[in-house]
Amino acid sequence: MQGTVFTIKHKDFVPEGFESLAPFKVIINRSILFVEKGTKNLPHVDKANNYSAPFKMLLADRGDMVVTSYLSGLSMLRQLQATSIVALKPALVKIPLYHFLHKKHVGLRPLISAELKSMDTEGEIAKIYAAYIKSLMNPNITPRFNNGDATSVPCPTT
């Protein structure tokens, strides 16, 4: 997972950690814990109560930047058709995510671990992720949003 800065006005800004956002008015969703923790010492942070509100506030010029996860941000840009907002690079933070199994499936752990390691070594995971991002950003693909839940990441239709 990548913590990413989204903006309209400051497209040339290069983020270098959360502290580099101090001069700006930052908007976050209060339920994203790594973002809350990263922005807690910043002087100008507004907190919203859902995933779309920070982007709507940014579009209404009520802040300079939104910080959220990259995939959630792209999902919101698609839902709001907000073509003026861009994601800045590099990511503020990269958090590795892990697969979890219920204890009753512990016997599958060696098989799943071996397959995931193989997919990673062969670059398959990176290819799948890149293809997903490309399709998500393609305005010619209509995504299916899971039952209107704003936290869902859209799945492209094929």
N, C-alpha and C positions, 0 to 999 in steps of 0.2 A: 504494500500500500504506500502511496506517495502523498504526502501533505503538500498541496500545491496552492500557489497564489493566482487568483483570477482578477483581472482588472480591465478597465476601459481606457483610462487616462494615462497610465504609466507603463506603456507597452515596452519601453526600453529599459526599465528597471530590471536589475539582475539580483534576485533574492539570495542572500547569504546567511541563512538561518533566521529564526524568528526575530531576533534582536534587530535585524536590518529593517524590519517593518516599523520601527519606532516613530519615524517622521510621518507616518500615514495613519489615516482613520481606517481601521480594520473592522470588518464585519464577519462574525462567525455564527455557527449554529451551536447553541449551548450544549447539545447532546453529544458532540464529538470530543471525547476526553483528551486525545492527544493534541487537539487544536486549543482547547481551553487551557491545558497545562502550558503549551508553548507560548500562548499570548498573555498569560496572567500578569506579566510584568510590563506589558506595553501600555503606554499612556492613553491611547485612544482606541478602545475596543467596544463595539456595540454587539450585543448578543441577540440572536433571533431564536424563535422557538420551533422552526421547521426548516426543511432543506431548501425550499424555494425562496423564503423571505430574504436571506442575505443577497441573493442575486437580484431580486426585485428592488431592494434598497440600493444596490449598486447602480442599477439602471435608472433609478430616480435621483441619482447623484447625492445620496445620503452617506456616502463613504468612498474611500479610494480603492480598497481591495477586499476581496473575500478570500478566506483561507478555509479549505476543505480538502477532502480526498480527491484525487484526480478523477477517478471514475464517477464519483457522485457529482462533481462539478460538470463533467461532460454531459452527464445525464440531465442535469438542470438546464444546461445551455440548449440541449435538444428540446426539452419540454417547453421552455420559455421562448424558443426560437430567437435567442439572444446572440445574434451574429457579431455584435460590437464588442463582446467580452472575449478576452484571450487568456489562455493559461500561460503563466510565465515559467521559464526554465532557468536554473535547475529546480528540482523539488526542494522544498524546505527541509523535509525529512523523509527518509525511506524506512518503512517498518516492515520487516519480514513477517509474512503470515504463514501459518502452519495448518495442516489438515489434522483434524481430530477424529478419532474413532470411539464409538461406545465400547466399554470394556468387554461386552459380549462378542465383539469382533476383533479382539486382540490377535487372534490367529491370522488375520489378514494383514497385519502390520508389515511383516517382512515382504510380502508380495507387493503391497501398495508402495512401500518405501523404495523397493528395487525399481519398480516401474516409473515412479516419479523421478528418481535419480537418473535413470536412463533417458527419460524424456528431457530432463534438464541438460544433461551432458550432450545430447544430440541437438539441442536448440529447439526442440519441439514446443516447449512451454513458451519460449520467447516468440516463436512464430505464431502460435495461437493468440497470444496477447496482442501482438502487433496487428494481426488480421482483425481482431475484435475492435481495437481502437480505430483502425482505418474505416471499418464499416460503421462504427458509431459516429464518426465525424463526416461521413458521406451523406449529404443532404438528399441524395436520390434514393436512399434506403429508409423506408418507414419503419421505425422501431416499434416493437410491441412492449408496452409498459405493463408490468404485472399489476393487475387490478387497481390501477390508479395510485398505488402506494408510492409516495415521493421518494422513499428510501431505495426503491428498486432501481437497478441499473437496467437500461433498456436492452432487449435482445433483438438484433436485426432479423428481419424476416428474409427468408431466402426464396 
